Amino acid sequence: MPTLTFIFSCITFLFFIPAITFAKPGRSDKDIQPVKNKGYVIFTLDNSINGNKPVEAAYVILDKYNRTGAGYVSQKFQVNDNKIILTDLPEGKYYADIFIQGFYKQHFCRMIKVRKKGKTYTFKLPEVDLYNPDTVVIPKESDDYSKTSVVFMK
């Protein structure tokens, strides 16, 4: 009858030796290369219809087009001269969501391309009017109750 050490050595030989021979050396985090192709993108917020008044802040979300990086960039940016500049982005296509915060609340969604040379995208803000009670027009109500649903009930 085989001894216990003999059985253990056979199990070791059958299971661990093939695993060692098929393992590839150098599988560590050191093999992951940083992205070499970096680019930038500029988002210009065209506020000419409102007298080029500055936009306070914007929240930008970039999702990779090939669906491998959801929320690649997801942060709030200060807007300088109605421009948002994103640098050190890997080249490629992205879905961009821009939420304007402050007085001009607006949402923009567009597919963009990031390149080494940089690319500029312009988003036009709509006209924003302040509430003025003198300019409000309230339509006259109709007092004709003969066309209501209560009269036509069966």
C-alpha positions as CSV (number, residue, x, y, z in Angstrom):
1,M,0.0,0.0,0.0
2,P,1.5,3.4,-1.0
3,T,2.4,5.7,1.7
4,L,0.9,9.1,2.3
5,T,4.0,11.0,1.2
6,F,4.1,9.1,-2.1
7,I,0.5,10.1,-2.8
8,F,1.2,13.7,-1.9
9,S,4.2,13.8,-4.2
10,C,2.1,12.4,-7.1
11,I,-0.6,15.0,-6.6
12,T,2.0,17.7,-6.5
13,F,3.6,16.5,-9.7
14,L,0.2,16.1,-11.5
15,F,-1.3,19.5,-10.6
16,F,1.5,22.0,-9.8
17,I,4.1,21.2,-12.3
18,P,1.9,21.7,-15.4
19,A,0.7,25.0,-13.9
20,I,4.3,26.2,-13.5
21,T,5.3,25.2,-17.1
22,F,2.3,27.0,-18.7
23,A,2.6,30.2,-16.6
24,K,4.1,33.1,-18.4
25,P,6.8,35.1,-16.7
26,G,6.5,38.8,-16.0
27,R,2.8,39.1,-15.4
28,S,2.8,42.1,-13.1
29,D,1.7,45.7,-13.1
30,K,5.1,46.7,-14.5
31,D,4.0,45.4,-17.9
32,I,1.1,47.9,-18.2
33,Q,2.4,50.7,-20.4
34,P,1.1,54.2,-19.9
35,V,-0.8,55.7,-22.8
36,K,1.8,57.5,-25.1
37,N,-0.6,59.1,-27.5
38,K,-2.1,62.0,-25.5
39,G,-4.2,64.8,-26.9
40,Y,-6.4,67.6,-25.8
41,V,-9.8,69.1,-26.5
42,I,-11.3,72.6,-26.1
43,F,-14.9,73.2,-25.5
44,T,-16.0,76.7,-26.4
45,L,-19.3,78.0,-24.9
46,D,-20.7,80.5,-27.3
47,N,-22.7,83.0,-25.2
48,S,-22.9,85.8,-27.8
49,I,-26.7,85.9,-27.7
50,N,-26.5,86.9,-24.1
51,G,-23.8,89.5,-24.5
52,N,-20.8,87.1,-24.0
53,K,-21.4,87.0,-20.2
54,P,-19.2,84.5,-18.5
55,V,-20.3,81.0,-17.5
56,E,-19.4,80.1,-13.9
57,A,-18.8,76.4,-14.0
58,A,-19.4,73.2,-16.0
59,Y,-19.5,69.6,-15.1
60,V,-17.9,67.4,-17.8
61,I,-18.4,63.6,-18.2
62,L,-16.4,61.8,-20.9
63,D,-17.2,58.2,-21.8
64,K,-15.1,56.2,-24.2
65,Y,-16.7,55.4,-27.5
66,N,-15.8,51.7,-27.4
67,R,-17.5,51.4,-24.0
68,T,-14.3,50.4,-22.2
69,G,-14.1,53.5,-19.9
70,A,-17.3,54.8,-18.4
71,G,-16.9,58.2,-16.8
72,Y,-13.3,58.5,-17.9
73,V,-13.3,62.2,-17.0
74,S,-16.0,63.1,-14.5
75,Q,-15.4,66.4,-12.7
76,K,-16.4,70.0,-12.3
77,F,-14.3,72.6,-14.2
78,Q,-14.0,76.3,-13.8
79,V,-14.7,78.0,-17.1
80,N,-12.2,80.7,-18.2
81,D,-13.2,83.0,-21.0
82,N,-16.1,80.6,-21.8
83,K,-13.7,77.8,-22.6
84,I,-13.0,74.5,-21.0
85,I,-9.6,72.9,-21.8
86,L,-9.1,69.2,-21.1
87,T,-5.5,68.0,-21.5
88,D,-3.6,64.7,-21.2
89,L,-6.5,62.6,-22.7
90,P,-5.8,59.4,-24.6
91,E,-6.5,59.9,-28.3
92,G,-9.8,58.4,-29.5
93,K,-13.6,59.0,-29.6
94,Y,-15.6,59.9,-26.6
95,Y,-19.2,60.7,-25.7
96,A,-19.1,64.1,-24.0
97,D,-21.8,65.3,-21.6
98,I,-21.4,68.9,-20.5
99,F,-23.7,70.3,-17.8
100,I,-23.5,74.1,-17.5
101,Q,-24.1,75.3,-13.9
102,G,-25.0,78.7,-12.5
103,F,-27.2,81.3,-14.2
104,Y,-27.1,79.5,-17.6
105,K,-28.3,76.0,-16.9
106,Q,-27.9,73.9,-20.0
107,H,-26.9,70.3,-21.0
108,F,-25.0,69.4,-24.1
109,C,-24.3,65.9,-25.4
110,R,-22.0,65.2,-28.4
111,M,-19.5,62.6,-29.7
112,I,-16.0,64.1,-29.8
113,K,-12.6,63.1,-31.1
114,V,-9.4,63.8,-29.1
115,R,-6.3,64.3,-31.2
116,K,-2.7,65.2,-30.5
117,K,-3.1,68.5,-32.4
118,G,-6.2,69.3,-30.3
119,K,-9.7,70.0,-31.5
120,T,-12.2,72.7,-30.6
121,Y,-15.9,72.1,-30.2
122,T,-18.4,75.0,-29.9
123,F,-21.6,74.8,-28.0
124,K,-24.1,77.7,-28.5
125,L,-26.0,78.7,-25.4
126,P,-29.7,79.8,-25.8
127,E,-31.0,83.2,-24.9
128,V,-31.8,83.6,-21.2
129,D,-34.4,86.3,-20.3
130,L,-35.2,87.5,-16.8
131,Y,-38.8,87.4,-15.6
132,N,-40.6,90.7,-16.1
133,P,-44.2,90.8,-14.9
134,D,-45.0,93.6,-17.3
135,T,-44.4,91.5,-20.4
136,V,-46.4,88.5,-19.4
137,V,-49.5,87.8,-21.5
138,I,-52.2,85.7,-19.9
139,P,-54.7,84.3,-22.4
140,K,-58.4,84.9,-21.9
141,E,-60.3,82.0,-20.5
142,S,-63.3,80.6,-22.5
143,D,-66.6,80.5,-20.5
144,D,-68.2,78.2,-23.0
145,Y,-69.1,75.1,-21.0
146,S,-71.2,73.5,-23.7
147,K,-68.1,71.8,-25.1
148,T,-66.9,70.2,-21.9
149,S,-66.7,66.4,-21.4
150,V,-69.5,66.5,-18.7
151,V,-72.0,67.7,-21.3
152,F,-71.1,64.9,-23.8
153,M,-71.2,62.0,-21.4
154,K,-73.4,59.1,-22.4
